[in-house]
Each structure stands twice: as C-alpha cells, then as structure tokens.
Amino acid sequence: MRQAEFRDALLDPDLPVPAGLTDPQGHPAGRRFDVYRNNVSVSLAEALCSAFPVVRALVGEDFFAAMAAVYVRSHPPGSPLLMFYGQQMADFLSTFEPVAHLGYLPDVARLELALHHSYHAADRPAVASETLACLAPGQLMESRLQLAPAVFLIRSQWPVHSIWMANARGGPPPRAEAQDVLVTRPQFDPEPELLPKGAGRFIARLIAGHTTGAALEDDLSFDLTATLGLLIRSGAITQIIPGEPK
Amino acid sequence: MPDQTARHSLPPHPGVGYKARHFSNIIDQAGPVKWLEIHAENYMGDGGRPLAQLRHLAERFPISVHGVGLSIGGEAPLDRDHLARLAHLCGWLNPASFSEHLAWSTHGAEFLNDLLPLPYTSATLATVVSHIDQVQATLGRRMLLENPAVYLDFAETEMDEVDFLNEIVARTGCGLLLDVNNVHVSSTNRQTDPFDYIDRFAHDQVGEIHLGGHDQDHDDTGAPLLIDSHGCEIVDPVWELYAHTLATGGAKPTLIEWDNDVPDWPVLAAEADRAARLLQKVTA
C-alpha cells in the first residue's frame, strides 16, 4: 500500500479503510483505522483551539470544532512546527460562508497569530530610552528605527483590540471604530497595545524602512512623543540607524 | 549541580517529559527526577520563553531531545529543512540523547501529526535504514529509534517487529528506545505476548525506556483495543512489564511520559518515584 492511499483515507472519513489493513485474524481493520483518523483530526483541532482562543470564544465551542474540522481537511499543517499551525486561518475565515456576517473575525485571527509569532520570535536587546533622548530632533528625523522581531502591526477597520480585550481579559464591550494594534514583547509575554490615531500608518512606514521624518509624512494630527514612548517602553526598538551625513 | 560530563549522558534514573507548567517545581525540588526530555519541535522557534527556559534547564539537567516530526518511515525523502532545524537544536544544546520513532507522519508537504504505522517489508527496511543513516550523518551522533504503538496489521508485512528493529540496528548502528507502554499496547492490540517481545528485544542496544498511560477501547469484534494517549497514570500491567524489562536488561534511563491532561507536579513525581524504586533493585 502506498502512503498516499493511507493519507487520503485518514483525512476523509467518507473513504473506505484501505485494503490490506487488518486485525490479528486478518479481518478488515475497521475501527482500528479510526484510531489514526481520530488522532489526526483531534490533535490538529486541539492545536487550532489553543492557537485561536478568542476566535473560538466569538463563534462558540461547538461551531469552532466543526469549523476546525473543515480547516484541518482543507489546510493540513505544512510543517511539523505545530506552534505555527493556522497560518491561513484569516484567509479561510474571510471566505468561509457561515461566518461571512462576522467581518471582524479574520482580523481577530491575524492578531492571535501575531501573538504566537511574537512569543516564539528571536530575542533582541532593546534600545534604552536615554539613547533616544540624547538624539537631537534633526538626527532622530534622519534616522531609521529598527523594530524587534517580536513586534507585529495589525491594522484593522474593526475594533480588533477591544474585541480581543473583551474576550481574553473581560474588557468592556467594543465600540464601532477602526483600531490599529501593535503586538510587543517587553520580556517573554506578548502584549497587544492599542495605538493612538495615526500611529499605525507611521509604524507601518517605519517597518517599510522609511526614516522617522519620512514616516511622519507631515502628519500634524498625530502624537509622535506618545508613540515613541510606547515603542521605547515596550522594548520595540532594537536599533537606531543614523542617517547618511550631509 | 552535576558536572559537565554528567549532563552529556542520561543517567539510569527517572526522567520526565518537560512541561512549562512544571518549570518552578523542577528548579525547586526535582526529587526523583534526574533528567528531562523535550519534544524537539516545540523548541524550533527563534527565541522567547521556551528557549530561555531550555537553556536554564540544560545547565542543571541532562536533556534528551525526542523528535516527533521527522517521519523516518516516510516513503518520500526526509524534509531537509526539518533535518537542518534538528541539527541546529542538537548543535547548540548538545543534548545527552536524540531519539525518533519507527513511524511516518509527513506526506508530501503535509504534516499529519500522528505516528503512523509501517508494514515490515524489505522495501520499508531499506527506506528506514537510509533515512537513519542520513539523520546520524547530519547530526553527527548516534540516534535511538523507538518501537511504535500500533492498532492494526498490514497484510503485506513480512517480518516480526523485533527482528525488523534488530535489522535496522545492525545496518545503521543506531540504538533503541524501548517504550514499554507501547509494547503492552501493541501486544494487546495484536494479541501477542508482551513478555516474549521484551525477552527477544536487543537490551544491549537500549539507551532509554519510556513509560506512559494509555486509554482502553475495543475493535469491531469487541476485542480490546488500547490507545497510546500519554494522558493518565501508568497501569499495573505496564509496571509489571517494566520490572521484567529491568530484570532482563538492567537499569536504564526511564522516562515518564504524560503529554495530555498534564497533572500537577506531585502526581508526576510520584510516578517517577515508583520507577526509581524499581530501578534501585537492579544494577545498570
């Protein structure tokens, strides 16, 4: 028997148990094969449960279990690193008809994935606040700020931070608004920080490699001091790369 | 604190599968637990708490790295990226032992997250032998191969499992990890004698023993079907088979495996204590 045949029957309970698999008397394996089917589907569904607790809370345990079974069959893991299983969950949710009315769900999944990636990301020493304070304003504007590998930006048309807080930590009910979230990891525990208005666009431009000045784009409505304070306090800046001398 | 050399071999005492929730218990009072085993794949991230804890523990305990995702029995070539990740982990950690399973878990690019069974044929033997050669050459160390828990038989099987394992050892020079719970589970499921399996096993090649809990079910004919679950206490028949194993092969590093519904530390330490008492009765 080829392993392909075993694999197909494993993931599709409607397929018959492959021929040539038996009990000790040589009878067809029947329920014995179901042990493997069950191990695969249950363990992968459990991996999704632990990866997406807030998505699960939003749709309910039973619905999530049924949805996870669909996801496992259409998106089996692409590597043995199960801590990163569920990479396509946001895209899956945005096309999965039964949750089409929950438009915020894909962004919640993105945030939960970012928290996992942050938890396992490389360690980098952060720049001290004094280092930033010592820079003249001109120097700061010409510098590029390198962010830690554990930092992830989630920009959403939905109140994704409030939704996460309400479900993960018993925060107040969300109000309808767009929210940008920065996942930081001050030491070992990732933290989703709600960004002030305008900061999401600024940080996205920092990540894209713009200098601080260019990332600002003459946006006067936005609180640069508060945003830099958040980045420094959370250990998000790992390097200040000076601009070319003029 | 054990000296440098002691950390680079597993002692013939109990160890446990490391769980992050037991970190402080292990640091404060490991009791009968003298070494730790980790699942390689859980420590293949780039940093953060898992690697920080592992570095801390590795300064205090011998570590066994146990792979669950290499798919040594896979028909396809080994995943080179995964093998490189293993080489990286074993490189910086320099563990006391590395082990994997006689099973497959990957098909194409898919990881199926279970230890799937193999028919014992000359074709399977050739594949497994070439994969183990590749692993040992890449890691630059001898590996241990674990006997599987199986739930069914293959009509095409030509060889007995113990003979199959012995042939792999003869051709690759690898060692063996004897999972006594798996022997009990597979023998029950195949309706064979577990003591006979232990008596025929190559004990001089065994570098580690596993003990764990299993679940009970039955097949379509009502025959008992045991399922390797690592989610409960070790049952008496497995302890009896373990005592027989020690009497036959001598004291060996013995792991208590408890991966699901992980209990509080005292429950796990009590299992390790029971193994320690049996180990004390025999010499290595």
HADDOCK unambig.tbl for C-alpha pairs under 7 A between the chains (distance, minus, plus):
assign (segid A and resid 20 and name CA) (segid B and resid 154 and name CA) 5.71 0.50 0.50
assign (segid A and resid 20 and name CA) (segid B and resid 155 and name CA) 4.93 0.50 0.50
assign (segid A and resid 21 and name CA) (segid B and resid 152 and name CA) 6.50 0.50 0.50
assign (segid A and resid 21 and name CA) (segid B and resid 153 and name CA) 5.69 0.50 0.50
assign (segid A and resid 21 and name CA) (segid B and resid 154 and name CA) 4.82 0.50 0.50
assign (segid A and resid 21 and name CA) (segid B and resid 155 and name CA) 6.18 0.50 0.50
assign (segid A and resid 22 and name CA) (segid B and resid 152 and name CA) 5.74 0.50 0.50
assign (segid A and resid 22 and name CA) (segid B and resid 153 and name CA) 5.10 0.50 0.50
assign (segid A and resid 22 and name CA) (segid B and resid 154 and name CA) 6.16 0.50 0.50
assign (segid A and resid 22 and name CA) (segid B and resid 155 and name CA) 6.73 0.50 0.50
assign (segid A and resid 23 and name CA) (segid B and resid 152 and name CA) 5.52 0.50 0.50
assign (segid A and resid 23 and name CA) (segid B and resid 153 and name CA) 5.99 0.50 0.50
assign (segid A and resid 24 and name CA) (segid B and resid 153 and name CA) 6.73 0.50 0.50
assign (segid A and resid 24 and name CA) (segid B and resid 190 and name CA) 5.37 0.50 0.50
assign (segid A and resid 24 and name CA) (segid B and resid 191 and name CA) 6.73 0.50 0.50
assign (segid A and resid 29 and name CA) (segid B and resid 152 and name CA) 6.27 0.50 0.50
assign (segid A and resid 30 and name CA) (segid B and resid 220 and name CA) 6.64 0.50 0.50
assign (segid A and resid 31 and name CA) (segid B and resid 219 and name CA) 5.57 0.50 0.50
assign (segid A and resid 31 and name CA) (segid B and resid 220 and name CA) 5.99 0.50 0.50
assign (segid A and resid 32 and name CA) (segid B and resid 151 and name CA) 5.64 0.50 0.50
assign (segid A and resid 32 and name CA) (segid B and resid 152 and name CA) 5.99 0.50 0.50
assign (segid A and resid 32 and name CA) (segid B and resid 219 and name CA) 6.12 0.50 0.50
assign (segid A and resid 39 and name CA) (segid B and resid 114 and name CA) 6.46 0.50 0.50
assign (segid A and resid 40 and name CA) (segid B and resid 112 and name CA) 6.17 0.50 0.50
assign (segid A and resid 40 and name CA) (segid B and resid 113 and name CA) 6.00 0.50 0.50
assign (segid A and resid 40 and name CA) (segid B and resid 114 and name CA) 5.89 0.50 0.50
assign (segid A and resid 76 and name CA) (segid B and resid 110 and name CA) 6.00 0.50 0.50
assign (segid A and resid 76 and name CA) (segid B and resid 111 and name CA) 6.82 0.50 0.50
assign (segid A and resid 77 and name CA) (segid B and resid 110 and name CA) 5.63 0.50 0.50
assign (segid A and resid 77 and name CA) (segid B and resid 111 and name CA) 5.22 0.50 0.50
assign (segid A and resid 77 and name CA) (segid B and resid 112 and name CA) 7.00 0.50 0.50
assign (segid A and resid 78 and name CA) (segid B and resid 109 and name CA) 5.53 0.50 0.50
assign (segid A and resid 78 and name CA) (segid B and resid 110 and name CA) 4.87 0.50 0.50
assign (segid A and resid 78 and name CA) (segid B and resid 111 and name CA) 5.78 0.50 0.50
assign (segid A and resid 79 and name CA) (segid B and resid 110 and name CA) 6.64 0.50 0.50
assign (segid A and resid 79 and name CA) (segid B and resid 111 and name CA) 5.49 0.50 0.50
assign (segid A and resid 80 and name CA) (segid B and resid 41 and name CA) 6.67 0.50 0.50
assign (segid A and resid 80 and name CA) (segid B and resid 69 and name CA) 5.29 0.50 0.50
assign (segid A and resid 80 and name CA) (segid B and resid 111 and name CA) 5.73 0.50 0.50
assign (segid A and resid 81 and name CA) (segid B and resid 41 and name CA) 5.66 0.50 0.50
assign (segid A and resid 119 and name CA) (segid B and resid 48 and name CA) 5.80 0.50 0.50
assign (segid A and resid 120 and name CA) (segid B and resid 45 and name CA) 5.05 0.50 0.50
assign (segid A and resid 120 and name CA) (segid B and resid 46 and name CA) 5.83 0.50 0.50
assign (segid A and resid 120 and name CA) (segid B and resid 47 and name CA) 5.31 0.50 0.50
assign (segid A and resid 120 and name CA) (segid B and resid 48 and name CA) 5.19 0.50 0.50
assign (segid A and resid 121 and name CA) (segid B and resid 45 and name CA) 6.58 0.50 0.50
assign (segid A and resid 121 and name CA) (segid B and resid 46 and name CA) 5.07 0.50 0.50
assign (segid A and resid 121 and name CA) (segid B and resid 47 and name CA) 5.11 0.50 0.50
assign (segid A and resid 121 and name CA) (segid B and resid 48 and name CA) 6.07 0.50 0.50
assign (segid A and resid 122 and name CA) (segid B and resid 46 and name CA) 4.45 0.50 0.50
assign (segid A and resid 122 and name CA) (segid B and resid 47 and name CA) 4.10 0.50 0.50
assign (segid A and resid 122 and name CA) (segid B and resid 48 and name CA) 6.41 0.50 0.50
assign (segid A and resid 123 and name CA) (segid B and resid 47 and name CA) 5.38 0.50 0.50
assign (segid A and resid 123 and name CA) (segid B and resid 48 and name CA) 6.11 0.50 0.50
assign (segid A and resid 188 and name CA) (segid B and resid 48 and name CA) 5.57 0.50 0.50
assign (segid A and resid 188 and name CA) (segid B and resid 49 and name CA) 5.41 0.50 0.50
